[in-house]
Amino acid sequence: MTMLGEWMKQLIIIVMVSIIADMLLPTKAMQKYVRAVLGIAIIAAMIQPITPFFRQDWADKMATAAADEMLKDSSGGADTTANQSIVNYQHTLETQEESETNTMVADAILESLPKDLRSHVVHVAVNNASTPANLLATVDVDTANPTVCTQIRQHIKNTLEVSESQVVVRQNGGD
């Protein structure tokens, strides 16, 4: 709301300066030139709030400005529920994003396995997919064959480019 108020103040000041300049002109010969220049200034002030929309990153700037306004308004008073609400919402979004990333990586792992190995997989779970150094892939298989388990572990290790300790293959469906 302060952006609108500042824009209105600026517009009113320009109009008032224009009126005073018009009244102080000694001759009519200069009047049309001064009016033209001041008219352009008024038009420029009027379209000033619209010009950011013609830039590429206008959406990011508008979102940042709105967030700053919300934080400034709520931090000025004793009411911190708005700040806490924003932090909680941000945490919820981060948690959902992490969960979706884990699910997508698990699905990609399953799809990348050759058909003969995939037939042995019961369940694939991935944790910390957004941070490869902390990633942990857990695969439950329905076989006790160590060769199959090793092939699955090696394939996932090579696909994700992680260490072998980050891939856990549990035999007999994870029981």
Buried (B, 14 or more C-beta within 10 A) or exposed (E): EEEEEEBEEEBEEBBEEBEEBEEEEEEEEEEEEBBEEBEEBBEEBEEEEEEEEEEEEEEEEEEEEEEEEBEEEBEEEEEEEBEEEBEEEEEEEEEEEBEEBBBEBBEBBBEBBEEEBBEBBBBBBBBBBEEEEEBBBBBBBBBEEEEBBEBBBBBBBEBBEBEEEBBBBBBEEBE
